[in-house]
Amino acid sequence: MARDVESPDPLAVAIAPPPNETPNERWQREQREAQARRISEQIDEQIRAERQALKKRKPMKLLLLGQSESGKSTTVKNFQLAYAYDAFMAERAAWRAVIHLNLVRSINGILDVLYRELPENGSSSDPNARPYTPGPVSMTGPLDVDMDEDEEDREPTPDPSGCPLNESHRALMLRLGPLRKVQRDLERCLGAASTEEVHSGSGGAAPWNVGGWRPREFAVTTRSGWKGALGRVRAAGRLSFDSTVRRQERRTEGAASDAQTSRPKPTTANYHHSSTAHDDEEGDDQSTEAAAEIIASCADDMQALWLDPTVKSVLSKQGMRPEEGPGFFLYDVRRIASRGYQPTEDDVVRARLRTMGVQEHRIMVEKGTEAGCEWLIYDVGGARSLRHAWYPYFDDINAIIFLAPINCFDERLAEDRRVNRLQDSLQLWKAVCSTKLLAGVQLILFLNKCDLLRKKLARGVRVVDSVPSYGTKPNEPEIAARYFRSQFKDISQRHSPVPRVFYSFLTSVVDTKATRITVATVREGIQRNNLKSAVFL
């Protein structure tokens, strides 16, 4: 019901002075109102000052360390997902080409194994192929390794009479042959970060601790690593959208499109400043769209290959488990290979694109009490040949998250087959803890890939076979994880220049829900430690 226009305004009634107010009561009321205004103005001024201080506040600097494929880039994506969701969603579509590349690499890797099984083939036909999970390796002493240099995996000679593959497998492999070119095209579009080169003889676990080594000037190369790759794919994606609109317009306009195409093309002078970049992006757009079309046409064959029992048997015989490697999407092949596919949040987190050099990620917190606060996260290449670039980033850093995959206790480094991967993580952790420049830096340990550790032990793999010091402890993931944690804690206590608190978390960073909680706890801990340090300055 509409209010009578002659009735008094409720707000005016509320703030009106009481009737029959005495001069003394009026004075007291005005004093209270003035005090309330002063308090309100003080609160407003405090809010303005806090906002101004927030703008001037130095960004929190976080460095992610660990060997290759330890989960560093995935941790960055979890930070983005938790605190810069809008920015994460803005670049989500650009990951489609990366995920397609991961899918195709998995298929081509399986094809390489199958080709070696054929009697007429003795080696892989693809020089870019990369082995998956290496075989177990014995270790002696407390998580130590001593292997002969010539103790390498030797591929078995195929037995013509015992080849499990039949003509239907050969036909399937033939139909999937175009994916070789798809992989090369996608790698070319994405750049150097998409390849998985392995450099051998690249030095020890921590090259900055080698005598005579001198830090050199280092600059982040924006075109290396997956950030630069995404930039190129994002540009190609915009061109893809524009070209799709133009194709739709030509279909709807019918005959008018002929008149439109007869118009003179713009001269080079009209777009000379960007013609090269535009041509490159147009080429990338065409390549990624053509790759997506071929992938869609091969969806049924890719799924048939992965679900084939004989193929599974061959992979198992070779000790290869691609499903446990990074960037594996064959369980979702129909969804990902479909036309019009758009990556989900989990797809982006699981996607694999190798980090080269050092990548800087600026994350601006979008919500909450810290909205506007900036975090600088440095994601480093973990291969031994790339670790010399870490040292310049040890200065002026607030915290380090060190990722150590504990499922790889029976695996070897791709770049040095003599070195056990867990042993390499322990040596690297020891070097980080003992670095004097990091004496005042908070170290946080992520014992990562606990989900894969659980699967590996469930298959019957015994920790003691690779880690004799594990002894008679039960072969259970929780007990194994505690044992590995104790090894890292002992190194931290014995080799840190000054006593430091040992922070550790058991993680599976591809699990976004669980990692969100861990990331929040880590962020709060880093901020508290930073505030304590500020008090003593």
Salt bridges, closest charged atoms under 4 A:
GLU21 OE2 - ARG29 NE 2.73
GLU30 OE2 - ARG26 NE 3.20
GLU33 OE2 - ARG29 NH1 3.26
GLU45 OE1 - ARG48 NH2 2.72
GLU69 OE2 - ARG130 NH2 2.77
GLU69 OE2 - ARG352 NH2 3.92
GLU91 OE1 - ARG234 NH1 3.18
ASP112 OD1 - ARG180 NH2 3.09
GLU117 OE1 - LYS317 NZ 3.22
GLU120 OE2 - ARG170 NH1 2.77
ASP126 OD2 - ARG180 NH1 2.85
GLU149 OE2 - ARG418 NH1 3.50
GLU152 OE1 - ARG417 NE 3.98
ASP153 OD1 - ARG412 NH2 2.92
ASP153 OD2 - ARG417 NH2 2.78
GLU155 OE1 - ARG116 NE 3.83
GLU167 OE2 - ARG170 NE 3.59
ASP185 OD2 - LYS181 NZ 2.76
GLU187 OE2 - ARG105 NH1 2.95
GLU196 OE2 - ARG352 NE 3.53
GLU196 OE1 - ARG354 NE 3.98
GLU197 OE1 - HIS199 NE2 3.75
GLU282 OE2 - HIS278 NE2 3.39
ASP284 OD1 - ARG188 NH1 3.61
GLU289 OE2 - ARG96 NH2 2.71
GLU293 OE2 - ARG339 NH2 2.73
ASP300 OD1 - ARG334 NH2 2.69
ASP301 OD2 - ARG175 NE 3.06
ASP308 OD1 - HIS169 NE2 3.03
GLU324 OE2 - ARG459 NH1 2.25
ASP332 OD2 - ARG335 NH2 3.79
ASP332 OD2 - ARG350 NH1 3.42
ASP347 OD2 - ARG335 NH1 2.71
ASP347 OD1 - ARG350 NH1 3.83
GLU360 OE2 - ARG362 NE 3.26
GLU370 OE1 - ARG523 NH1 3.13
GLU374 OE2 - ARG362 NH1 2.89
ASP396 OD1 - LYS58 NZ 3.78
ASP396 OD2 - LYS61 NZ 2.95
ASP410 OD1 - LYS456 NZ 2.66
GLU411 OE1 - ARG421 NH1 3.20
GLU411 OE2 - LYS456 NZ 2.88
ASP416 OD2 - ARG384 NH1 3.82
ASP416 OD1 - ARG418 NE 3.01
ASP424 OD1 - ARG384 NH2 2.90
ASP424 OD2 - ARG387 NH2 2.82
ASP465 OD1 - ARG462 NH2 2.73
GLU478 OE2 - ARG454 NH2 3.08
ASP490 OD2 - ARG494 NE 2.69
